[in-house]
């Protein structure tokens, strides 16, 4: 099976979607699929395929054995020009390349690929037909096309939206994201990980991800101010304009450390340094901004074998259960968040019980397992091997 994966992401990047794409394609390659990632590059970029592979592997700390096809479609401008240019040139390359299937998280290639009688698989984390009402009719029409394999969603919440809005049930499959089991092969106690990172030996709360208004970073800092008995670590890019006010506030707080952007072994060490791992318990990223649905950090948090605090929201509830493998708190309630952290700080038996259950939840949620589920979906719909 030859697959062209079309993306308008520019690489390397700090987006969760960039890591998700690289991990998924690496796992598909290891599972036996012949995959090429067709992605935008700056005109005149001369690093070549080997250079691009080194760049991706150094940045993401993930083997990238899949094919790489950089196309000169990035002029350094904003997203819409990239989407248009890469939508045209990337789709043209894929249709000329003799691929069996076009796999994409962007809508531009769908119609021309179907018109050319190629199999098409679309992937999304968003309940798009709910967030963009105008898209409902086009998706339903595409969803009944005989060459449309279907939609892979990252959550049952997103799948439900597509099905309720008219897509055939057998063409929408939830395939959760995952984690790299090799990254967590070396187990460390929180104290051991804190020593490696030079963090103070105190009860530690960790957040990994984007530092920005849309991620409700202010909620985390408000909770940190209410829990001076714990040290809070924010591991995310701290050199961006959107992060600046939060980083400045954090610097004035004695119990908060900002590490900057981390990947690979350092990110794993930060997770292991935490006694508690926090997903900002805010409804805004899901319900207002629509930028986060079952965030990828949930999978690494589960694999880290640590207690988790998150919001009692429908996406998180697909994998996290209150008092079983996590503590779920009222969304946007800083006192509830601070109270859950305090409880975990003073109840080590509860921390250990939740951590053990979280690790058990993660066992089937690996990137290799995800690749097998995607291939099973493709093969069941197309007969391709």
Residue pairs with C-beta under 8 A, 6 or more apart in sequence:
1 33
1 34
1 100
1 101
1 375
1 378
1 379
1 384
1 385
2 34
2 36
2 97
2 98
2 99
2 100
2 101
3 28
3 33
3 34
3 35
3 36
3 99
3 100
3 101
3 102
3 103
4 36
4 38
4 69
4 93
4 94
4 97
4 99
4 101
4 102
4 103
5 21
5 25
5 35
5 36
5 37
5 38
5 66
5 103
5 104
6 38
6 86
6 90
6 91
6 94
6 102
6 103
6 104
6 106
6 108
6 109
7 21
7 37
7 38
7 39
7 104
7 105
7 106
8 39
8 40
8 73
8 79
8 82
8 83
8 86
8 87
8 90
8 106
8 108
9 15
9 17
9 18
9 21
9 39
9 40
10 39
10 40
10 41
10 74
10 82
11 18
11 39
11 52
11 55
11 56
11 59
12 18
12 55
12 56
12 59
12 60
14 237
14 261
16 209
16 210
16 295
16 296
16 297
17 105
18 60
19 60
19 62
19 263
19 296
20 177
20 296
21 37
21 105
22 56
22 60
22 62
22 64
23 60
23 62
23 178
23 180
23 367
24 367
24 370
24 371
24 374
25 35
25 37
25 64
25 66
26 62
26 63
26 64
26 65
26 66
26 367
27 178
27 367
27 368
27 370
27 371
28 35
28 66
28 371
28 374
28 375
29 35
29 65
29 66
30 65
30 368
30 371
31 368
31 371
31 372
31 375
32 375
33 371
33 375
34 67
35 66
35 67
35 103
36 66
36 67
36 68
36 69
36 97
36 99
37 66
37 67
37 68
37 69
38 69
38 71
38 90
38 93
38 94
39 68
39 69
39 70
39 71
39 86
39 90
40 70
40 71
40 72
40 73
40 74
40 82
40 85
40 86
40 90
41 52
41 70
41 71
41 72
41 73
41 74
42 72
42 74
42 75
42 76
43 72
43 74
43 75
44 72
45 70
45 72
47 55
49 67
49 68
49 70
52 68
52 70
53 64
53 68
56 62
56 64
56 68
57 63
57 64
59 263
60 263
60 264
61 183
61 263
61 264
61 265
62 180
69 93
71 86
71 89
71 90
71 93
73 82
73 85
73 86
73 89
73 90
74 82
74 85
74 86
75 81
75 82
75 85
83 106
83 108
84 108
86 108
87 106
87 108
87 109
88 108
90 108
90 109
91 102
91 108
91 109
91 112
91 113
94 102
94 109
94 113
94 118
95 112
95 113
95 116
95 118
99 118
100 118
100 119
100 382
100 384
101 118
101 119
101 120
101 121
101 149
101 378
101 382
101 384
102 109
102 110
102 113
102 118
102 119
102 120
102 121
103 120
103 121
103 123
104 110
104 120
104 121
104 122
104 123
105 122
105 123
105 124
107 122
109 120
110 120
110 122
110 142
110 148
111 142
113 120
114 120
114 142
114 145
114 147
114 148
117 147
118 147
119 147
119 148
119 149
119 378
119 381
119 382
119 384
120 147
120 148
120 149
121 149
121 150
121 151
121 152
121 374
121 377
121 378
122 148
122 150
122 151
122 152
123 151
123 152
123 153
123 154
124 151
124 152
124 153
124 154
124 158
125 153
125 154
125 155
125 158
125 293
125 294
126 158
126 290
126 293
127 157
127 158
127 160
127 161
127 162
127 293
128 135
128 139
128 158
128 161
128 162
129 135
129 136
129 139
129 161
129 162
129 165
130 161
130 165
131 290
136 165
136 166
139 162
139 165
139 166
139 167
140 165
140 166
140 167
142 148
143 150
143 151
143 162
143 166
143 167
143 168
143 171
143 172
144 168
148 171
149 171
149 377
149 378
149 381
149 382
150 170
150 171
150 172
150 173
150 377
150 381
151 159
151 162
151 167
151 171
151 172
151 173
152 173
152 174
152 175
152 374
152 377
153 159
153 162
153 172
153 173
153 174
153 175
154 174
154 175
154 176
154 177
154 293
154 294
155 174
155 176
155 293
155 294
155 315
155 318
156 174
156 318
157 293
157 294
157 314
157 315
157 318
158 174
158 293
159 172
159 173
159 174
162 172
163 169
163 172
170 381
171 381
173 373
173 377
175 370
175 373
175 374
175 377
176 294
176 299
176 319
176 365
176 370
177 294
177 296
177 299
177 365
177 370
178 299
178 365
178 366
178 367
178 368
178 369
178 370
179 299
179 300
179 302
179 303
179 362
179 365
179 366
179 367
180 366
180 367
181 303
181 366
181 368
183 264
183 265
183 268
183 303
184 268
184 303
184 304
184 305
187 272
187 305
188 196
188 269
188 272
189 272
190 204
190 272
190 273
190 274
190 275
190 306
191 201
192 272
193 269
193 270
193 272
193 273
194 200
194 201
194 204
194 273
195 201
196 269
196 273
197 259
197 266
197 269
197 270
197 273
199 231
199 233
199 257
199 273
200 231
202 229
202 230
202 231
202 255
203 229
203 230
203 231
203 275
203 276
203 345
204 230
204 231
204 232
204 233
204 273
204 274
204 275
204 276
205 224
205 227
205 230
205 231
205 232
205 233
205 274
205 275
205 276
205 277
205 278
205 341
206 232
206 233
206 235
206 270
206 271
206 273
206 274
206 276
206 277
206 278
206 306
207 220
207 232
207 233
207 234
207 235
207 236
207 277
207 278
207 279
207 280
208 235
208 236
208 262
208 267
208 270
208 271
208 277
208 297
208 300
209 215
209 235
209 236
209 295
209 297
210 236
210 237
210 243
211 217
211 234
211 236
211 237
211 238
211 240
211 242
211 243
211 246
211 247
211 258
212 240
212 242
212 243
212 246
213 242
214 284
214 285
214 289
214 291
214 292
215 280
215 285
215 292
216 280
216 282
216 284
216 285
216 332
217 234
217 243
217 246
217 280
218 246
219 280
219 281
219 282
219 332
219 334
219 337
220 232
220 234
220 278
220 280
221 232
221 246
221 249
221 250
221 253
221 256
222 334
223 232
223 278
223 334
223 337
223 338
223 341
224 230
224 232
224 253
224 255
224 256
225 253
226 334
226 335
226 338
227 255
227 338
227 341
227 342
227 345
228 254
228 255
229 342
229 345
230 255
230 275
230 276
230 341
230 342
230 345
231 255
231 256
231 257
232 253
232 255
232 256
232 257
233 256
233 257
233 258
233 259
233 270
233 273
233 274
234 246
234 250
234 256
234 257
234 258
234 259
235 258
235 259
235 260
235 261
235 262
235 267
235 270
236 243
236 258
236 259
236 260
236 261
237 243
237 260
237 261
238 247
238 258
238 259
238 260
238 261
239 260
239 261
247 258
250 256
250 257
250 258
251 258
259 266
259 270
262 270
267 300
268 300
268 304
271 277
271 300
271 301
271 304
271 306
272 304
272 306
274 304
274 306
275 306
275 307
275 344
275 345
275 351
276 306
276 307
276 308
276 309
276 341
276 344
276 345
276 351
277 301
277 304
277 306
277 307
277 308
277 309
278 308
278 309
278 310
278 337
278 341
279 295
279 297
279 298
279 301
279 308
279 309
279 310
279 311
279 316
280 311
281 309
281 310
281 311
281 312
281 313
281 328
281 329
281 330
281 331
281 332
281 333
281 336
281 337
282 311
282 331
282 332
283 311
283 313
283 331
283 332
284 332
285 291
285 292
285 295
286 292
286 293
286 313
286 314
286 315
293 315
294 315
294 316
294 318
294 319
298 308
298 310
298 316
298 319
298 320
299 362
299 365
301 308
301 358
302 308
302 319
302 325
302 358
302 359
302 361
302 362
302 365
303 359
303 362
303 365
304 358
305 355
305 356
305 358
305 359
306 351
306 355
306 358
307 326
307 327
307 344
307 350
307 351
307 354
307 355
307 358
308 320
308 325
308 326
308 327
308 354
308 358
309 326
309 327
309 328
309 329
309 337
309 340
309 341
309 344
310 316
310 320
310 326
310 327
310 328
310 329
311 328
311 329
311 330
311 331
311 332
312 322
312 328
312 329
312 330
312 331
313 331
316 328
317 328
319 361
319 365
320 326
320 328
321 328
322 328
324 354
324 357
325 354
325 357
325 358
325 360
325 361
326 354
326 358
327 340
327 343
327 344
327 354
329 336
329 337
329 339
329 340
330 336
343 350
344 350
344 351
344 354
378 384
379 385
